């Protein structure tokens, strides 16, 4: 992707998109450090205590805004390669959704590909995949227990 295309993409972003994009750019390295230093469970606990409880506030995003927030986290992930992977991106998205009162589920799945075991993490909201391919659950067998980031 050339600079001209990147510039055109940047010009199309709304003020809200820019806020979500920049927030994700800041949060991705923080999430990376938390997961690396504390492990998944403790990193989730730390993120939980730093934001509102989705069960206590009314969700304030429309369906289109939820999809747009997921798109901005994905875009930030593309520019944060040293800090990004599917788990960190998913935790960042879950935290962003939680901030707006939207409870989502972290899913982690496994698959065998070319003789190797691979894992992948993604976010589901009301049974719909956010920030990833809609059919990602067909490629990876998700663990039976959903991991609630909130």
Secondary structure, DSSP 8 states (H G I E B T S, - for coil): --HHHHHHHHHH--HHHHHHHHHHHHHHHHHHHHHHHH-HHHHHHHHHHTS--TTTS-----HHHHHHHHHHHHHHHHT-TTT--HHHHHHHHHHHHHHTT---EEEEEEEEETTEEEEEEEEEETTEEESS-TTHHHHSEE-SS-EE--
